[in-house]
């Protein structure tokens, strides 16, 4: 290795010009005569030497850096032409070739293209300027090449002047598909659009989204980077960094920028995947530096170097990590390999590339494989003769076979065959022995229709001049201590799928997922990405999905929202759950309790009905208004208890409309009947003549009940017609749907309850007036107490109902209905039932008359005293009673004497006993 390091500078210093360009014929690298000549442009050398003298003169310089792989492409072109000439494809017509070395320089490639444009059989190689080249016959009919897209772009624009077909086996830049700018350009490979899409598919399927890109700073590298950037963005892949290296090794900043790129790779620890769009000699320099820095990544290779043997043989290449690349679909290499075995027998007079290779073999023969390859790549044309003079010629056909890149060889062969098939189409009715039989532009039109058989399949150029061949996905694997380039899968550009031959290769593909190359950890289902301050969308935080949101995939940008009306989701949820429907069901313990209370109330009503029916003729029952009134009141209580059933179980439109109306009308009927009883009691026991006259006029039982109840019926009818209650789904609870009845109009609901309250208040006033009844017959007192219970219950109901929410809201109203109903029922009927059952001795006509008589006697005496007092006050405002009937002596013929100061005694009449009896009978009859 040290010896090689010593040789290289020596080779560069030598200035022998044996290979320099003295005339245009010296410019040709390899040639062969033929009836139809095809041109070839290949970068057999990697760089063109820079002139050292000043000022710089316009002289085409020699080149350095012999490229074995591209030399093999020139041999593939020669082999394809010789095979065609030895076949019947072009019967009687031979193909010739002129192959030029572009040295990877646009300038030298343009010089070669100018010679292609020169007129046929012109001794001076003159390019004529014309406005119309339709009949112009140039030196060649078509061109194969060039090796790099940047060169092909420049050459194609020049060849388009005469519409000379150019078929490139290697140039893959997407821009070359533009037929407006490059009308005569074709290629036997897919464009970079398919390659970059294949790369992004590989990256996505491997779970990577945080990668680096290194490319050469030329048209090919920039266009590839642009195409990849578009594909990456479309597939949510972020480019952490982009490093551009100078296109030419002679650039003074090249090594500095390589070092900077390596530093960037080392610094970005989360980036474990690097995509490389570079030429082989650039990759060689980069990898040597990376090995020195112990960089271990996954490298994704472009078609330029994915099958480069000279890179795979770098010492310690395995330390770099895993290399996955995309190469052009290869074909059968057996005939070409046979051609290489016999290559040393071919003359080198018209093939300077072959002559140079043989000289290189002699100079570098003493070195091992990799050093041998390095030695060849670092020779310049200027020093080969001097170094080869003392060397014996040695042939190593194994070296060429080992450096074959099948994809490039196959695409080069396809390019030659495509041109040959187009020539065959032109030569059907013409004598193609004559070079002027057809022009290049006619061949161009024929080329658009050409179909080539490749591996049993018909392929042809599409509208963009591209052949839609597939890619080989290559994996560099270490086998027996050295790196081998194996085919892991096939990528179909049309379907966008990877095709595997067997499970083992698929396993190799899946193993790539073991390497993580993400800016952030993957967000699990139930989480979403939250963008950080980083400009890249791949850098994010994983946050839980909020309530009522969910995510069911990995790395979701946002959480899906559940349908809040019918579904819900907890925090960090992967799905939505259907909301449970809530209502006060029959099975609910509280509903069962309320139903039992209602059922008990119904039983109580029926029991009271039975008791009153059996004791129909007793004073207590008669005093209660008789069976008709009692039955109406008890029936209304029954309906009120029954109305609670409509508040329980799943609400329906019918239940919503029925329950409030049934309760309102029933309760109104009950209060109306009790109001009549209050009026009757007050009328029976009132001793005030004015009040009695008023009560007699007001007391009309049937009209009052019908009117009071009818008003409530009208209120309910208007309510049901204009703002009827309806079934409503309440979605305000996060995890449940509350089925409830919307009252339709709170105003109507309030009017209904308010009307009942007004009747109850009137009833309360009348009952309160008659609260001082006989001790054993105090119904008015109990009615007063019942009304108080009603008021307290409904006053408490209003705030509780307003603040209660959920399925137990109907239960609040049921409780109030039951309390008020039980209160009135118990206060109205239970005291009577108690007398009927437990105090039967007081439930007789005689006992009742005695009780009324006693009460009437006391009431009559009170009235008399009250009258005398009023008379005394009317005679003298300052009079006071000085005496009273304190003993039997004061009674004189039924008179009671009162002494008023300053006046004589006044005799007050005391009502006789028969008068009290008469009054008692009247009270009893009125009751």
ROFI-833142 format. One record per residue (C-alpha): x, y, z. Coordinates in steps of 0.5 Angstrom, whole numbers, plus 500, padded with zeros to 3 digits. Example, Ala and Ser with C-alpha at 12.3 -4.5 7.8 and 13.67 -1.06 7.14 Angstrom:
525491516/527498514/
//
This chain:
500500500/506505502/509503495/502505491/502512495/509513493/507511485/501516485/504523486/510520481/505519476/501525476/508529475/510526469/508530463/509525457/504527452/503521448/496521449/494528448/490530443/494532436/488532431/481530431/482523430/486522436/480525440/476518438/477513444/474507440/472506433/470501428/467503421/460501418/455503413/451506419/455509425/453510432/456515437/458513444/459518450/462515456/466518462/471513462/476517466/473521472/476528471/480532466/487535468/487542469/492546465/498549469/501554464/498561465/494564461/490558460/489556453/483553449/486546449/483540450/486537456/488529458/484526463/486521469/482516474/480510469/473508471/473500470/465500470/464505465/470502461/466496461/460500459/464501452/465494452/458492452/456497447/462494442/460487444/452489442/454492436/459486434/453481436/448485431/453485426/454477426/446476426/441477421/437483425/440488420/441483414/447486409/448492413/454493418/454498424/460502426/461506432/465512435/466512442/469518446/471519453/467525456/472525462/465526466/466534464/461537460/466541456/469535453/463532452/460538448/467537444/465530442/458532440/460537435/464532432/458528431/454534428/460535423/458533416/459526413/465525409/467532411/475531411/475538416/470535420/466542419/459543422/455547417/450552419/443551416/436554418/434547415/437541417/432536414/437533409/443534413/447528413/451528420/457524421/453519426/446517426/445516433/448517440/449512446/450516452/452519456/454517463/452522467/445526467/449533467/453531461/447528457/443535458/448539455/449534449/442533448/441540447/446540442/444534438/437537438/439542433/439536428/434532432/440526432/437521437/440520444/439514448/442514454/443507459/445511465/442518465/436518470/435525472/427527472/428533468/430529461/423526461/421533458/420532451/420540450/427541452/430535450/426532444/431527442/433524448/431517450/433512455/433505457/432506464/426509469/427516471/429518478/422519479/421512480/428511484/426516489/419514490/422507491/427510496/421513500/417507499/423503502/424508508/417508510/416501510/422500514/419505519/424511518/422518518/429522520/434521514/440525512/442526504/448527501/449529493/454532488/453539487/451538479/445538475/444530477/445531484/441537485/435534481/435528484/435531491/429535489/425529486/427526493/425531497/418532494/417524494/419524502/415530503/409526500/410520505/412524511/419523511/423529514/430530511/434532517/440535513/443536506/450536504/452538497/459536495/463539489/462535483/469535481/475532485/479538483/475543487/479545492/474545497/472538496/476535502/473540507/466539505/467531506/470533513/464537514/459532511/462527516/462531522/454532520/453525520/456524527/453530530/446528528/445521533/438520531/439520524/441513522/439513515/443516509/441517502/447518497/446521490/453521488/458519483/462513485/469516486/465521491/462515495/469512495/472519498/466519503/466512505/474512507/473518511/467515514/471509516/476513519/471516524/467509525/461511522/455506522/449507519/444505514/446507507/441508501/445508495/443511488/443507481/450511480/454506485/449501488/453496485/460499485/465493486/470498487/467501493/464494496/472492496/474498500/478495506/473495513/467497509/463492513/464498519/460503515/453499517/448496512/448498505/442498501/441500494/437501487/440498481/437497474/434491472/440486469/439481464/443475462/451476462/454470460/455472453/458479455/463475460/465470454/467477450/471479456/475472456/477473449/478481450/486480450/486477443/482483440/487489437/488495440/489500434/482503434/481502442/485507446/481505452/483497451/490499450/490504456/487498460/492493458/498498460/494499467/495492468/502492467/503498471/499495477/500488476/504487482/499489487/493486491/486487489/484493492/490496491/490494484/484497483/486504486/492504482/488503476/484509478/489514480/493513473/493519468/494518461/500523461/505518465/502511462/508510457/514511461/511507467/509501462/516501458/519496463/513492464/511486461/504485459/499481463/492480462/487479468/480477465/478475472/478483474/474485469/468480470/469482478/467489476/461488472/455492474/450488471/445493471/449498467/451493462/444491461/441498459/447499455/446493451/438495450/440502448/444499442/439494440/433499441/437504436/438497431/431496431/429503429/435502423/431496421/425500421/428505416/432500412/426496410/425499403/431503403/439501401/442503408/449501405/448508403/449513409/444518406/439513405/435516411/436522416/437522424/430525425/427520421/431515425/428519431/421518429/422510428/425510435/419512438/415506435/421501437/419495441/425491444/424484447/428483453/427477457/421475454/418481455/416487450/418493452/418500449/419507450/413511453/411518451/417521455/422517452/423512458/423505458/419502464/424497467/424495474/429496479/433491483/434492490/441491492/443489499/451489501/452482505/459480508/460473505/466469507/470475510/468480503/462484501/458481496/452485492/446481493/439482490/434482495/428484492/425487485/421494485/416494480/415502478/408501476/405498482/410501487/411494490/417490492/417483490/421478494/423471491/423467497/422468505/429469506/430475502/424478505/426477512/433481510/428486508/424486514/430486518/432493516/426495521/430494527/434500526/431506528/431513525/426517527/426524530/421522535/419516538/413513535/406515538/402509540/394509538/391513543/396519542/397524537/403528535/404535538/409539533/415542537/419548535/422544530/421546523/420539521/414535522/417529524/420532530/414532535/411530542/406525543/400527547/394523549/388524545/383529549/376526552/371525546/377524541/381518539/386515535/387508532/393508528/401509530/404516529/397520527/397527526/391529530/386525534/379523531/373527534/367522536/360524535/359527541/351526541/352518541/359517542/364518547/371517549/376517555/383520555/388516551/383512547/383508541/376508539/369511541/364508545/357508544/354512550/349509554/342511554/339513561/332514564/329512570/328505569/323500572/329496575/332502578/332501586/329508586/324507581/322501585/321505591/317510588/312505585/311502591/309508594/304509589/302502589/301503597/297510595/292506590/291501596/290506601/285509596/281503595/281501602/278508604/273507598/271500601/271503609/266509606/262504602/261500608/259506613/255509608/250511613/254513618/254521620/262521619/261519611/255523611/258529614/264528609/259530603/257523602/259517597/259521591/264527593/268522596/268517590/270523586/276526591/278518592/278517584/282524583/287521588/287515584/289518578/294522581/298516584/297513577/300519573/307517577/307511572/308515566/314519569/318512570/321507564/323510557/320516555/315516549/312522546/305519549/308519556/311526555/304529553/300525558/303525565/303533566/296533563/293527567/297530574/294537573/287535571/287530577/290535582/285540580/279536581/281534587/282541590/276543587/272538591/276540597/274547596/267545596/267542602/271547605/265552603/260547606/263547613/264554613/257555611/254550616/258553622/258560621/254565625/255571621/249573617/253577612/258571611/253566611/249570605/255571601/257563602/250561600/250565594/257563592/256555594/254552588/258545588/257542581/258549577/264550582/268544580/266544573/269551572/275550576/277543573/275546566/279552566/285547568/283542562/283548557/290550560/292543558/289543551/292550549/299547552/298540548/296544542/301550541/307548545/306540547/311536551/316532547/321527547/328529548/335526548/340530553/347530550/350534556/353528560/359526557/358519557/351518557/344520553/339522558/332521555/327526558/321529556/322537555/316540557/315544551/313551555/316552562/311558562/305553560/308548566/308554571/301556569/298549570/302549577/300556579/293555577/293549582/296553587/291559587/286554588/289550594/290557597/283559596/281552599/287554605/283560607/276557607/279552611/283556616/276560617/273554619/279551623/275552630/270546629/267541634/273537638/271531634/269534628/275538626/275537618/277544616/283543621/286537617/284540610/288546612/294542614/294538608/294545604/300547608/303540606/302541599/305548599/311546603/312540598/311545592/315551594/321546596/320543589/322549585/329550587/330542587/327541580/331547577/338544580/337537579/340534572/340527569/335521569/333522577/329529575/323525574/323522580/324529584/317531581/314524583/316525590/313532590/307529587/307523592/308528598/302533596/298527594/299523601/298529605/292531602/289524602/291523609/289529612/282529608/280521610/285518615/281522621/275520619/277512618/280513625/273515627/269510623/274504625/276506632/271511635/265508633/261510639/262517636/260515630/252515631/247520630/245522637/253523639/254527633/247531635/250532642/257534639/254539635/249542640/254543645/258547640/252550637/250552644/257555646/257559639/250562640/252564647/258567644/254571639/249574644/255576649/258579642/252583641/251586648/258588647/257591641/250595643/254597650/259600645/254603641/251607647/257609650/264609647/267609654/263604658/266598661/262592663/262592671/258585672/257579669/253573670/257569675/252565679/245563678/242569682/244573676/239569672/232572672/227569668/233568663/236575664/243576665/244583668/250587666/253593670/255599666/259605670/254611670/248608667/243603670/243596669/242593662/238586662/241582656/237576654/240569654/238565648/233559651/235552650/230550645/233555641/240552641/237545639/234548633/240551631/244544632/239541627/240546622/247545622/247538622/242538616/246543613/252539614/
//
